[in-house]
Amino acid sequence: MSVNTRILLKQRSRGIPREQDFELVNVAADSPAAGELRGETLYLSLDPYLRGKISGRHLSGAVNEGGLMAGEALSRVVESKSDKFKEGDIIAAHSGWQSHPVINADSARAVNPELGPLSTLLGISGMPGLTAYAGMTRLAELKPADVVVVSAASGPVGSMVGQIAKQRGCHVVGVAGSNEKCRWVVEQAGFDDCINYREEALRDGLKRTCPGGIDVYFDNVGGDVLQASMEQLALGARVILCGLMAQYNINEMPPGPNPAFTIKARATVRGLVVYDHEDLRPEFEQQVSAWLKQGKIKYKEDMVEGLEAAPGLFCRLMRGENFGKAIVKVAEQ
């Protein structure tokens, strides 16, 4: 009998998730019906938006107590009852935290392993990278010499945002939570500067690094970081709102930033949801694959092995202690 290892949400997290909020179970692996396939999970992506699903506040729906934890994964097809995929194909699907999922073929997407290292298809070449690409190429209206600031700068979205902006001739400043992360952002990802908000007051750091104001602010966190950045906007600034890391672990919605600064800067504020930009994927994949081969894009992964390690890494991610794209290696390629 084939076994499917699954990780369930044992109880809704209160505040920052704890490992005891999750439960590992082993069940018999299901066989696919017509139009379905059974996969073997190779890599599982852990992302901050999952905390919103645990709370029941994410636009893509909730994970209920006793339910399978959600998440995007790369899998190898081991059995197919669909004409769309054959055994051995590598696919991406939101199949959750499990080792041998049965997946509706219509909800799966074929991936090209030649685009780059397979794990990057969940990071710099996957959803986080596409998020950054859509924000920078479609929403930010980048101009050469723009001053661009991005929060959570060492993460898969933030680091890609900054590197795309640098290739467009912009001056890029990151915001991160440690000297190690700031060093990587500057020395490896090529940002012009990085503010460690744990060691320097953010408003002081933004005035120091962006004395003429911020032309483009890409926000991954919300909260005080968003407010401080809005206070430093240049005339005609563009603000891209993408993530809500500062409020994922709280129960009450925080007050929004003061609109006076948006009005003063005559700024444009746009919300970014990656699902709206799926049409960019072919262009994005071709471009990022070329960048990777040319060494123009750097990335950092925080990878653990074994599905049982997923809760620990997710909790570390939600405490802000991870460094790079959080990925679980579930099985060998």
Stockholm file with secondary structure:
# STOCKHOLM 1.0

chainA/1-333         MSVNTRILLKQRSRGIPREQDFELVNVAADSPAAGELRGETLYLSLDPYLRGKISGRHLSGAVNEGGLMAGEALSRVVESKSDKFKEGDIIAAHSGWQSHPVINADSARAVNPELGPLSTLLGISGMPGLTAYAGMTRLAELKPADVVVVSAASGPVGSMVGQIAKQRGCHVVGVAGSNEKCRWVVEQAGFDDCINYREEALRDGLKRTCPGGIDVYFDNVGGDVLQASMEQLALGARVILCGLMAQYNINEMPPGPNPAFTIKARATVRGLVVYDHEDLRPEFEQQVSAWLKQGKIKYKEDMVEGLEAAPGLFCRLMRGENFGKAIVKVAEQ
#=GR chainA/1-333 SS CCEEEEEEECSCCSSSCCGGGEEEEEEECCCCCTTEEEEEEEEEECCTHHHHHHHTCSTTCCCCTTSBCCCCEEEEEEEECSTTCCTTCEEEECCCSBSSCEEEGGGCEECCGGGSCGGGGGTTTSHHHHHHHHIIIIISCCCTTCEEEEESTTSHHHHHHHHHHHHTTCEEEEEESSHHHHHHHHHTSCCSEEEETTTSCHHHHHHHHCTTCEEEEEESSCHHHHHHHHTTEEEEEEEEECCCGGGTTCSSCCCCCCHHHHHHTTCEEEECCGGGGGGGHHHHHHHHHHHHHHTCCCCCEEEEESGGGHHHHHHHHHTTCCCSEEEEECSCC
#=GC SS_cons         CCEEEEEEECSCCSSSCCGGGEEEEEEECCCCCTTEEEEEEEEEECCTHHHHHHHTCSTTCCCCTTSBCCCCEEEEEEEECSTTCCTTCEEEECCCSBSSCEEEGGGCEECCGGGSCGGGGGTTTSHHHHHHHHIIIIISCCCTTCEEEEESTTSHHHHHHHHHHHHTTCEEEEEESSHHHHHHHHHTSCCSEEEETTTSCHHHHHHHHCTTCEEEEEESSCHHHHHHHHTTEEEEEEEEECCCGGGTTCSSCCCCCCHHHHHHTTCEEEECCGGGGGGGHHHHHHHHHHHHHHTCCCCCEEEEESGGGHHHHHHHHHTTCCCSEEEEECSCC
//
